[in-house]
Amino acid sequence: MMIKLVFLGKLRALASADLAAALPPEVNTLGGLKAWIATRDPLLHSALASTLLALNREIVRDMALGIGDGDEVAFLPPMSGG
C-alpha cells in the first residue's frame, strides 16, 4: 500500500521532505503508521507525539482510523498563538 506523508512546519526539517511511503500490510491504521515511523526514525517519532494528523485533508483524532492505498496523511505541529 502506498500513501503520501506530508510534514508541516518544523516537522518538515526533521523529515527532510514529504514522501510517498510503501507500508507493510500490517500498518493499516493511523496509530500503526505512527508506530511504524518510530521504528524508522526515532527522532521524528518523538516530534510527532504532540502533533495533529489530517487524513485526506481532514483533521482526525482517532488513531484507530484505517488508512488505505492512495491516502494522504499530514502531520501538523502544535501551534502557539499570541
FENGI-V255541 format. One record per residue. RES is the residue in one small letter. OMEGA is omega in whole degrees, 0 to 359 (none if undefined). BURIAL is b if it has 24 or more other C-alpha atoms within 12 Angstrom, else e. D_LAST is the distance of its C-alpha to the last C-alpha in Angstrom with 1 decimal. Layout:
res=RES omega=OMEGA burial=BURIAL d_last=D_LAST
res=RES omega=OMEGA burial=BURIAL d_last=D_LAST
//
This chain:
res=m omega=178 burial=e d_last=41.0
res=m omega=174 burial=e d_last=38.6
res=i omega=177 burial=b d_last=34.9
res=k omega=176 burial=b d_last=32.1
res=l omega=181 burial=b d_last=29.3
res=v omega=180 burial=b d_last=26.0
res=f omega=184 burial=b d_last=23.4
res=l omega=177 burial=b d_last=20.0
res=g omega=183 burial=e d_last=17.4
res=k omega=179 burial=e d_last=18.4
res=l omega=180 burial=b d_last=21.1
res=r omega=180 burial=e d_last=23.0
res=a omega=179 burial=e d_last=23.7
res=l omega=184 burial=e d_last=25.2
res=a omega=181 burial=b d_last=27.2
res=s omega=182 burial=e d_last=28.4
res=a omega=169 burial=e d_last=28.7
res=d omega=181 burial=e d_last=28.8
res=l omega=171 burial=e d_last=32.2
res=a omega=183 burial=e d_last=34.9
res=a omega=173 burial=b d_last=35.9
res=a omega=183 burial=e d_last=39.3
res=l omega=174 burial=b d_last=38.9
res=p omega=185 burial=e d_last=41.8
res=p omega=182 burial=e d_last=43.1
res=e omega=177 burial=e d_last=41.8
res=v omega=185 burial=b d_last=38.1
res=n omega=175 burial=b d_last=37.7
res=t omega=177 burial=b d_last=34.5
res=l omega=177 burial=b d_last=30.8
res=g omega=177 burial=b d_last=31.3
res=g omega=178 burial=e d_last=34.4
res=l omega=179 burial=b d_last=32.5
res=k omega=178 burial=b d_last=30.0
res=a omega=179 burial=e d_last=33.0
res=w omega=178 burial=e d_last=34.8
res=i omega=180 burial=b d_last=32.0
res=a omega=180 burial=e d_last=32.1
res=t omega=183 burial=e d_last=35.7
res=r omega=185 burial=e d_last=35.2
res=d omega=183 burial=e d_last=32.1
res=p omega=180 burial=e d_last=31.0
res=l omega=178 burial=e d_last=28.2
res=l omega=181 burial=b d_last=26.6
res=h omega=180 burial=b d_last=27.4
res=s omega=177 burial=e d_last=25.5
res=a omega=182 burial=b d_last=22.4
res=l omega=185 burial=b d_last=23.0
res=a omega=184 burial=e d_last=23.0
res=s omega=181 burial=e d_last=19.4
res=t omega=167 burial=b d_last=19.3
res=l omega=177 burial=b d_last=19.7
res=l omega=173 burial=b d_last=22.8
res=a omega=176 burial=b d_last=23.9
res=l omega=183 burial=b d_last=27.7
res=n omega=175 burial=e d_last=28.9
res=r omega=176 burial=e d_last=25.5
res=e omega=182 burial=e d_last=25.0
res=i omega=180 burial=e d_last=22.5
res=v omega=178 burial=e d_last=24.8
res=r omega=184 burial=e d_last=24.6
res=d omega=182 burial=e d_last=28.4
res=m omega=176 burial=e d_last=29.5
res=a omega=180 burial=e d_last=33.1
res=l omega=182 burial=e d_last=32.6
res=g omega=174 burial=e d_last=35.2
res=i omega=183 burial=b d_last=34.8
res=g omega=181 burial=b d_last=37.6
res=d omega=178 burial=e d_last=39.0
res=g omega=179 burial=e d_last=36.9
res=d omega=174 burial=b d_last=33.6
res=e omega=177 burial=b d_last=30.3
res=v omega=179 burial=b d_last=27.9
res=a omega=179 burial=b d_last=24.4
res=f omega=184 burial=b d_last=22.2
res=l omega=180 burial=b d_last=18.4
res=p omega=177 burial=b d_last=16.3
res=p omega=180 burial=e d_last=13.6
res=m omega=172 burial=e d_last=10.1
res=s omega=183 burial=e d_last=6.9
res=g omega=179 burial=e d_last=3.7
res=g omega=none burial=e d_last=0.0
//
